[in-house]
């Protein structure tokens, strides 16, 4: 899996029930509840796939394969929507 970062035009705010993402270029917004909000947090902090999956198992009471599926599906959806982009090598 690639490492990701927030796209440059994206701002986000932590809210009581999750994270609100806003694309300043398009005005698109998405509210992520948990555990998807945790996936966003881990991805944008540069955590490895293995570490993210382990943390998801712990915080969301998921089995390893379910955690990996959640991670991959969430990352793909956020990338497709333009909120995430691949992190450049070395960055």
Phi, psi and omega in degrees: 000140177290157170272146184235164171217165175295139175297149186302330183271007185259132172245156177213157178224137176277130179239172183303323184258008181155219183228136175257123178255137179228126174269106184295335180285323185250343185083359179294143178221150176216136176259122178258123172273181178271141016266358180299326177297324177293321177300313177305310181301311181296317180297315184285347174270356177082021179293151179284159177304316182298315181292319179299314181299317179298318180292321178296322176301317183287313187276337183245007180054046180257151171285156183307316181292323177293322178296316179296318178298315178301314179300308183295318180293318180293315179299317180297317181294318180291326177291314180299325180280354176090008180275333178243152172219157179299141177282131178298150178303134179079003183233000000 
